[in-house]
């Protein structure tokens, strides 16, 4: 099983599903493939070892059908609960904030790194709502999330510049379950606007 600290996550364009490929930055080797159906009543994602879907690694599923304030349970290859994550809507008014939980440990809290980028993203969304006759192009804001537990870094997800959604997923706590980390990274991309 792979144990890298840095992983590159790239979203692949596909109709009706969100697809993500996780590769090692040095070699480009595909280590995980993920797929999430769009427009599903209950959000769910599955991770596989490759695009052939030969072996399932786990995934996440929303506990409730309604998405607002949902908690997402993350399971491993055997379906055992690994951890969970949820968006903190109250704290997300200024900067998007997520809570990542594994076992009985205190939650790691992940926030957007820069308040200015968070405010610019929100302003762009408001302008897009107010001016519905003009279709504004999506702006690929480069936002980064830092997850910290007890003052120590746990996970960082950094978006790279470009048209496609690409992220560097940096696992900083060796005790953090890799499936949980990758599910959180996909959640930041797929669920951020909700």
NUTORMI-350442 format. One record per residue: x, y, z of N, C-alpha, C in turn; residue in three letters. Coordinates in steps of 0.001 Angstrom, whole numbers, padded with zeros to 6 digits, always signed. Layout:
N
XYZXYZXYZALA;...
// end
This chain:
194
+000854-001188+000000+000000+000000+000000+000889+001237+000000UNK;+000548+002234-000747+001314+003469-000855+001240+004262+000442UNK;+002283+004974+000758+002334+005802+001970+002953+007171+001694UNK;+002642+007821+000579+003269+009121+000316+002680+010210+001199UNK;+003436+011260+001382+002939+012414+002119+002234+013388+001192UNK;+002681+013510-000052+002075+014410-001035+001473+013604-002177UNK;+000260+013958-002548-000461+013271-003612-001090+014352-004483UNK;-001105+014144-005791-001747+015070-006712-003139+014553-007035UNK;-004169+015386-006858-005551+015016-007166-006006+015864-008345UNK;-006517+015213-009399-006987+015896-010589-008410+015454-010892UNK;-009296+016428-011125-010659+016086-011513-010685+015844-013015UNK;-011343+014753-013412-011506+014439-014832-012897+014878-015251UNK;-013006+015462-016428-014292+015920-016938-015082+014714-017445UNK;-016300+014559-016921-017178+013459-017330-018624+013880-017092UNK;-019542+013465-017976-020949+013810-017767-021553+012988-016626UNK;-022352+013649-015811-023144+013023-014748-022364+012444-013577UNK;-021042+012510-013605-020255+012037-012466-019056+012958-012254UNK;-018610+013028-011021-017338+013679-010707-016311+012553-010614UNK;-015236+012669-011373-014176+011663-011335-012885+012340-010912UNK;-012149+011637-010077-010880+012160-009580-009817+011074-009712UNK;-008624+011498-010101-007489+010594-010191-006424+011114-009243UNK;-005904+010223-008413-004842+010562-007477-003555+009915-007972UNK;-002517+010734-008106-001241+010242-008612-000104+010671-007695UNK;+001007+009944-007802+002223+010350-007107+002881+011446-007930UNK;+003234+012565-007321+003792+013696-008085+005067+013367-008850UNK;+005933+012537-008283+007221+012261-008920+007065+011391-010158UNK;+006265+010333-010057+006196+009343-011133+004941+009453-011998UNK;+003899+010099-011483+002632+010149-012208+001824+008870-012086UNK;+002295+007940-011268+001605+006661-011084+000236+006887-010441UNK;-000811+006294-011039-002157+006380-010480-002231+005448-009277UNK;-002596+006005-008125-002696+005190-006916-004135+005021-006449UNK;-005007+005965-006839-006416+005888-006448-007260+006556-007527UNK;-008449+006011-007727-009434+006574-008646-010724+006732-007852UNK;-011412+007863-008011-012641+008116-007251-013750+008550-008194UNK;-014980+008212-007816-016122+008596-008628-017311+008921-007728UNK;-017990+010038-008060-019160+010496-007309-020243+010871-008312UNK;-021442+010319-008136-022552+010679-009013-023024+012079-008671UNK;-023258+012879-009712-023812+014217-009507-025317+014106-009361UNK;-025909+015081-008736-027360+015191-008589-027971+014018-007817UNK;-027198+013318-007013-027733+012229-006203-028433+012821-004986UNK;-029487+012161-004530-030187+012644-003339-029324+012537-002103UNK;-028516+011498-002033-027623+011318-000893-026195+011226-001430UNK;-025381+012233-001081-024020+012311-001604-023224+011060-001234UNK;-022510+010537-002228-021719+009333-002012-020552+009317-002981UNK;-019407+008808-002529-018219+008699-003359-017561+007360-003070UNK;-016996+006752-004103-016280+005494-003939-014849+005667-004442UNK;-013891+005116-003688-012478+005111-004066-012093+003698-004509UNK;-011337+003620-005632-010809+002344-006105-009308+002451-006278UNK;-008662+001304-006415-007214+001301-006615-006824+001798-008002UNK;-007755+001681-008993-007442+002126-010344-008729+002398-011117UNK;-008579+002879-012344-009741+003235-013155-010531+002019-013630UNK;-009966+000842-013510-010694-000386-013851-011662-000794-012742UNK;-011563-000118-011614-012422-000399-010454-012287-001855-009988UNK;-011069-002340-010004-010839-003734-009651-010893-003991-008143UNK;-010512-003005-007351-010541-003202-005899-010977-001909-005225UNK;-012018-001999-004414-012540-000828-003716-011708-000553-002470UNK;-011403+000737-002266-010633+001164-001097-011507+001756+000000UNK;-012719+002136-000345-013614+002771+000622-014325+003934-000023UNK;-014730+004902+000789-015400+006071+000256-016147+006828+001335UNK;-017001+007765+000911-017819+008493+001882-019268+008506+001444UNK;-020150+008694+002432-021584+008772+002171-022200+009700+003208UNK;-023095+010574+002746-023792+011485+003658-024718+010681+004556UNK;-024814+011072+005804-025715+010385+006734-027174+010664+006407UNK;-027435+011866+005903-028809+012287+005621-028971+012601+004137UNK;-030211+012582+003685-030501+012926+002299-030354+014425+002082UNK;-030812+015231+003042-030684+016691+002946-029228+017052+003180UNK;-028670+017897+002308-027246+018185+002307-026817+019222+003336UNK;-027687+020155+003721-027276+021229+004617-026821+020688+005968UNK;-025594+020980+006317-025057+020551+007601-024804+019062+007677UNK;-024728+018406+006538-024566+016953+006522-023212+016532+007067UNK;-023213+015378+007696-021982+014720+008097-021757+013577+007126UNK;-020527+013410+006708-020169+012374+005750-019325+011328+006453UNK;-019807+010084+006473-019053+008986+007063-018107+008406+006030UNK;-016877+008140+006459-015855+007581+005579-015578+006155+006024UNK;-015621+005241+005048-015372+003831+005337-014144+003346+004586UNK;-013556+002285+005105-012397+001669+004477-012817+000534+003554UNK;-011854-000294+003117-012137-001328+002133-013180-002351+002583UNK;-013240-002668+003836-014201-003654+004332-015518-003044+004769UNK;-015676-001751+004561-016897-001078+004981-016865-000592+006418UNK;-015722-000774+007102-015583-000315+008483-015445+001204+008516UNK;-016068+001829+009509-016004+003282+009669-014582+003699+010012UNK;-014044+004641+009219-012698+005158+009425-012750+006507+010129UNK;-013746+007325+009762-013880+008649+010334-015027+009374+009663UNK;-015043+010688+009819-016109+011483+009214-015623+012913+009005UNK;-016405+013650+008207-016142+015072+008056-017461+015796+007861UNK;-017445+017087+008199-018645+017914+008044-018225+019366+007900UNK;-019083+020121+007198-018847+021551+007058-019477+022273+008237UNK;-018754+023236+008786-019250+024066+009878-019834+025328+009248UNK;-021176+025354+009062-021794+026459+008323-021684+027786+009054UNK;-021760+027786+010357-021661+029038+011108-020263+029657+010945UNK;-019253+028838+011118-017878+029331+010976-017528+029647+009522UNK;-018291+029068+008585-017991+029242+007161-018522+030550+006582UNK;-019148+031367+007389-019640+032657+006886-018465+033490+006382UNK;-017378+033506+007111-016193+034272+006702-015251+033416+005848UNK;-014850+032278+006401-013954+031336+005692-014557+029945+005802UNK;-014571+029219+004712-015097+027853+004762-014311+027060+005797UNK;-015060+026333+006639-014462+025590+007744-015045+024183+007776UNK;-014175+023199+007921-014573+021799+007966-014002+021137+009218UNK;-014691+020115+009697-014220+019312+010834-013975+017898+010338UNK;-012784+017372+010612-012353+016051+010170-012070+015215+011404UNK;-012794+014099+011543-012691+013284+012755-012251+011871+012409UNK;-011317+011364+013215-010856+009982+013068-010822+009345+014448UNK;-011572+008269+014618-011589+007560+015891-012034+008461+017027UNK;-011363+008324+018149-011724+009099+019343-010899+010375+019486UNK;-010046+010646+018486-009229+011858+018530-010101+013102+018383UNK;-009605+014206+018894-010297+015479+018689-010328+015778+017197UNK;-011344+016498+016774-011480+016825+015351-010357+017752+014900UNK;-009881+017519+013691-008969+018459+013049-009850+019492+012351UNK;-009552+020755+012542-010355+021822+011954-009597+022373+010753UNK;-010292+022372+009607-009702+022862+008369-010369+024144+007930UNK;-009549+025160+007660-010063+026463+007214-009325+026898+005959UNK;-010029+027745+005177-009354+028352+004046-008178+029164+004584UNK;-007061+029058+003916-005842+029694+004393-005925+031221+004357UNK;-006544+031774+003294-006551+033230+003132-007972+033791+003167UNK;-008211+034689+004092-009524+035312+004235-009882+036107+002981UNK;-008905+036800+002385-009169+037609+001193-009716+036778+000038UNK;-009165+035606-000172-009650+034730-001243-011061+034251-000920UNK;-011304+033915+000343-012639+033471+000760-013674+034567+000494UNK;-013354+035791+000842-014289+036904+000627-014482+037182-000870UNK;-013419+037084-001657-013533+037305-003102-014420+036244-003747UNK;-014277+034988-003317-015137+033924-003849-016599+034208-003540UNK;-016882+034642-002317-018266+034934-001918-018820+036126-002704UNK;-018005+037154-002894-018444+038328-003654-018764+037937-005091UNK;-017942+037093-005686-018185+036648-007054-019511+035875-007137UNK;-019793+035044-006152-021053+034288-006130-022256+035224-006028UNK;-022133+036277-005218-023231+037237-005065-023467+037982-006371UNK;-022393+038434-007016-022532+039129-008297-023206+038211-009307UNK;-022837+036948-009314-023423+035975-010231-024924+035797-009968UNK;-025342+035887-008715-026770+035789-008378-027532+037056-008756UNK;-026915+038217-008548-027567+039496-008788-027694+039795-010280UNK;-026752+039341-011069-026742+039612-012500-027016+038302-013251UNK;-028243+037774-013149-028510+036460-013749-028586+036475-015273UNK;-028774+037641-015881-028887+037689-017334-027538+037540-018021UNK;-026502+037897-017324-025159+037775-017871-024509+036558-017232UNK;-024089+035652-018044-023438+034461-017506-021974+034784-017250UNK;-021635+034816-015995-020250+035102-015632-019436+033820-015719UNK;-018248+033917-016221-017421+032707-016303-016996+032287-014894UNK;-016850+030997-014686-016365+030577-013373-014932+031061-013192UNK;-014653+031526-012008-013308+032013-011722-012603+030960-010882UNK;-011501+030436-011379-010812+029379-010639-009982+029957-009492UNK;-010667+030369-008425-009951+030892-007265-009033+029814-006725UNK;-007830+030191-006439-006877+029253-005877-006997+029335-004365UNK;-007704+028360-003823-007867+028358-002371-007181+027136-001780UNK;-006731+027317-000573-006002+026270+000134-006671+026057+001490UNK;-006691+024816+001931-007230+024482+003245-006129+023883+004100UNK;-006065+024311+005354-005126+023776+006321-005927+023180+007473UNK;-005690+021903+007769-006347+021219+008876-005356+021085+010023UNK;-005810+021498+011216-004955+021525+012397-005696+020850+013545UNK;-004961+020053+014325-005501+019444+015547-004536+019756+016690UNK;-005027+020376+017724-004208+020727+018894-002958+021511+018484UNK;-003118+022441+017536-002012+023294+017110-001039+022645+016147UNK;-001260+021381+015781-000343+020678+014875-000999+020454+013523UNK;-000239+020623+012425-000803+020394+011094-001115+018923+010870UNK;-002267+018667+010252-002728+017313+009988-002800+017053+008481UNK;-003383+018030+007751-003644+017858+006326-003699+019233+005671UNK;-003147+019336+004475-003271+020559+003678-003731+020151+002285UNK;-004675+020909+001746-005160+020688+000389-005006+022013-000342UNK;-004139+022030-001347-003794+023265-002048-004204+023168-003513UNK;-005057+024087-003939-005487+024101-005334-004402+024736-006191UNK;-004172+024166-007359-003174+024693-008285-003881+025541-009337UNK;-003162+026520-009890-003708+027373-010937-004017+026549-012170UNK;-005100+026885-012859-005418+026225-014116-006913+026102-014311UNK;-007309+025706-015504-008713+025530-015829-009262+024296-015133UNK;-008498+023225-015151-008932+021985-014498-008724+022081-012998UNK;-009555+021354-012265-009401+021302-010810-008265+020331-010484UNK;-007179+020901-009956-006019+020107-009553-005586+020565-008169UNK;-005233+019610-007334-004870+019903-005958-003655+019080-005556UNK;-002863+019648-004659-001838+018881-003973-002414+018565-002600UNK;-002482+017279-002299-002978+016816-001001-001755+016438-000182UNK;-001517+017188+000884-000324+016983+001717-000763+016410+003068UNK;-000430+015150+003282-000781+014479+004541+000363+014728+005506UNK;+000091+015516+006554+001142+015954+007462+001196+015167+008760UNK;+000116+014466+009089+000073+013631+010286+000179+012180+009841UNK;+001268+011477+010202+001435+010095+009754+000321+009164+010258UNK;-000387+009560+011307-001463+008741+011838-002795+008938+011130UNK;-002868+009910+010213-004118+010178+009513-004367+009087+008470UNK;-005534+008484+008518-005902+007448+007566-005908+008035+006153UNK;-005238+007366+005207-005117+007876+003844-006477+007965+003146UNK;-007346+006990+003358-008686+007026+002750-009464+008230+003259UNK;-009381+008495+004551-010057+009648+005141-009520+010950+004546UNK;-008203+011044+004400-007584+012254+003837-008032+012485+002396UNK;-008051+011437+001580-008426+011587+000173-009909+011901+000028UNK;-010743+011294+000870-012182+011613+000834-012415+013071+001215UNK;-011677+013575+002195-011815+014975+002587-011392+015879+001434UNK;-010325+015530+000735-009867+016341-000396-010919+016405-001488UNK;-011541+015281-001812-012609+015279-002817-013789+016107-002309UNK;-014123+015948-001020-015222+016718-000440-015007+018209-000562UNK;-013777+018670-000396-013493+020095-000533-013784+020591-001943UNK;-013552+019757-002927-013836+020160-004316-015308+019984-004649UNK;-015859+018832-004369-017214+018492-004806-018313+019144-003971UNK;-018053+019381-002698-019096+019850-001782-018902+021293-001343UNK;-017827+021941-001747-017484+023266-001249-018583+024309-001476UNK;-019229+024287-002619-020209+025317-002934-021567+025096-002298UNK;-021694+024109-001453-023014+023803-000875-023133+024280+000535UNK;
// end
